[in-house]
Amino acid sequence: MDTSIPSAQSFSHCVCLGVNKAARGTTRRYDAAFRPLGITSGQFGLLAALHRPRAIPLGKLAEGLGMDRTTLSRNIKPLEDGGLVVTVADAEDARVRALALTARGLEKLREAAPVWQELQREAKARIAGPGWEAVRQQLLSLA
């Protein structure tokens, strides 16, 4: 065995693998709960991020979500196709693409909010010790 490579046991303590495993498990639980509403957890997150008084430029939204513009555009497409989100010209620069919720999108968000609130309660209950706010700050430090 090559001793210059950490053991499998060492890799099981990898921060990246642990965070990814937690993210996948959490995403599965949220996706299952949102499935009856016809959306995914990622789509809920996008709808929630668009719940604001004015349309937001695509680049600014991508930055705020920690996504690249291409990934965001790809994830927005099904929401546009479903009539939940609309692309408009930015109010300050008509050359810039901005995104906004439609009335149908706002209704979907209203429908999904109680599901999300229950998921949040359950997820926070799983975090023992320091509590969610401390864990959230620690995770943000990794971003």
C-alpha positions as CSV (number, residue, x, y, z in Angstrom):
1,M,0.0,0.0,0.0
2,D,1.3,3.5,-0.9
3,T,1.8,5.3,2.4
4,S,2.1,8.7,0.7
5,I,-1.7,8.5,0.1
6,P,-4.0,8.9,3.1
7,S,-6.0,5.9,4.1
8,A,-9.6,5.3,3.3
9,Q,-10.3,6.1,7.0
10,S,-8.6,9.5,6.6
11,F,-10.8,10.3,3.5
12,S,-13.9,9.4,5.5
13,H,-13.1,12.5,7.6
14,C,-12.7,14.8,4.5
15,V,-14.5,18.1,5.0
16,C,-15.6,18.3,1.3
17,L,-17.0,14.8,1.3
18,G,-18.8,15.3,4.6
19,V,-20.4,18.6,3.5
20,N,-21.4,17.1,0.1
21,K,-22.9,14.1,1.8
22,A,-24.9,16.3,4.2
23,A,-26.0,18.5,1.3
24,R,-27.2,15.4,-0.8
25,G,-29.1,14.0,2.2
26,T,-30.8,17.3,3.0
27,T,-31.6,17.9,-0.7
28,R,-33.2,14.5,-0.9
29,R,-35.5,15.2,2.1
30,Y,-36.5,18.7,0.8
31,D,-37.0,17.4,-2.8
32,A,-39.3,14.6,-1.5
33,A,-41.4,17.1,0.4
34,F,-41.7,19.5,-2.5
35,R,-42.4,16.8,-5.1
36,P,-46.2,16.9,-4.6
37,L,-46.1,20.6,-5.4
38,G,-44.3,19.9,-8.7
39,I,-41.0,21.7,-7.7
40,T,-37.6,20.7,-6.4
41,S,-35.8,22.2,-3.5
42,G,-33.5,24.1,-5.9
43,Q,-36.5,25.6,-7.7
44,F,-38.0,26.6,-4.3
45,G,-34.8,28.3,-3.5
46,L,-34.9,30.2,-6.8
47,L,-38.5,31.3,-6.3
48,A,-37.7,32.4,-2.8
49,A,-34.7,34.4,-4.0
50,L,-36.9,36.1,-6.5
51,H,-39.5,37.2,-3.9
52,R,-38.6,40.9,-4.0
53,P,-40.3,44.1,-5.1
54,R,-38.3,44.4,-8.3
55,A,-36.8,42.2,-10.9
56,I,-33.2,41.3,-10.2
57,P,-30.4,41.1,-12.8
58,L,-29.4,37.5,-13.6
59,G,-25.7,38.2,-12.8
60,K,-26.6,39.7,-9.4
61,L,-28.9,36.8,-8.5
62,A,-26.2,34.3,-9.6
63,E,-23.6,36.0,-7.4
64,G,-26.0,36.1,-4.4
65,L,-26.7,32.3,-4.8
66,G,-23.0,31.4,-5.3
67,M,-23.8,30.1,-8.8
68,D,-22.4,30.9,-12.2
69,R,-24.7,32.5,-14.7
70,T,-24.9,29.5,-17.0
71,T,-26.0,27.2,-14.3
72,L,-28.6,29.7,-13.1
73,S,-29.9,30.2,-16.6
74,R,-30.3,26.4,-17.0
75,N,-32.1,26.1,-13.6
76,I,-34.4,29.1,-14.4
77,K,-35.5,27.6,-17.7
78,P,-38.1,25.1,-16.3
79,L,-39.5,27.9,-14.0
80,E,-39.9,30.1,-17.1
81,D,-41.5,27.3,-19.1
82,G,-43.9,26.7,-16.2
83,G,-44.9,30.3,-16.1
84,L,-43.5,30.8,-12.6
85,V,-40.7,33.2,-13.6
86,V,-40.4,35.8,-16.3
87,T,-37.3,37.4,-17.9
88,V,-37.5,41.2,-18.3
89,A,-35.2,44.0,-19.2
90,D,-33.5,45.5,-16.2
91,A,-35.0,48.8,-15.1
92,E,-31.5,50.5,-15.0
93,D,-30.0,48.9,-18.1
94,A,-32.3,47.5,-20.8
95,R,-29.4,45.4,-22.2
96,V,-29.3,43.4,-18.9
97,R,-31.6,40.4,-18.4
98,A,-33.5,40.5,-15.1
99,L,-35.7,37.9,-13.5
100,A,-39.0,38.3,-11.6
101,L,-41.7,36.1,-10.1
102,T,-45.0,35.9,-12.0
103,A,-48.3,35.8,-10.1
104,R,-48.3,32.1,-10.7
105,G,-44.8,31.9,-9.2
106,L,-45.8,33.9,-6.2
107,E,-48.8,31.5,-5.6
108,K,-46.4,28.5,-5.9
109,L,-44.1,30.1,-3.4
110,R,-47.1,30.7,-1.0
111,E,-48.1,27.0,-1.4
112,A,-44.6,25.8,-0.7
113,A,-43.7,28.1,2.2
114,P,-45.4,26.0,4.9
115,V,-43.7,22.9,3.6
116,W,-40.4,24.7,3.7
117,Q,-41.1,25.9,7.3
118,E,-41.7,22.4,8.5
119,L,-38.6,21.1,6.7
120,Q,-36.6,23.9,8.4
121,R,-37.9,22.9,11.8
122,E,-37.0,19.3,11.2
123,A,-33.5,20.1,9.8
124,K,-32.7,22.5,12.7
125,A,-33.7,19.8,15.2
126,R,-31.1,17.5,13.7
127,I,-28.3,19.9,14.4
128,A,-27.3,19.4,18.0
129,G,-24.8,21.4,20.0
130,P,-24.1,24.8,18.5
131,G,-27.4,25.2,16.7
132,W,-28.1,26.2,13.1
133,E,-26.8,29.8,13.2
134,A,-23.4,28.7,14.4
135,V,-23.3,25.9,11.8
136,R,-24.5,28.3,9.1
137,Q,-21.7,30.7,9.9
138,Q,-19.2,27.9,9.8
139,L,-20.4,26.7,6.4
140,L,-20.3,30.2,5.0
141,S,-16.7,30.4,6.1
142,L,-16.1,27.5,3.7
143,A,-17.8,29.3,0.8
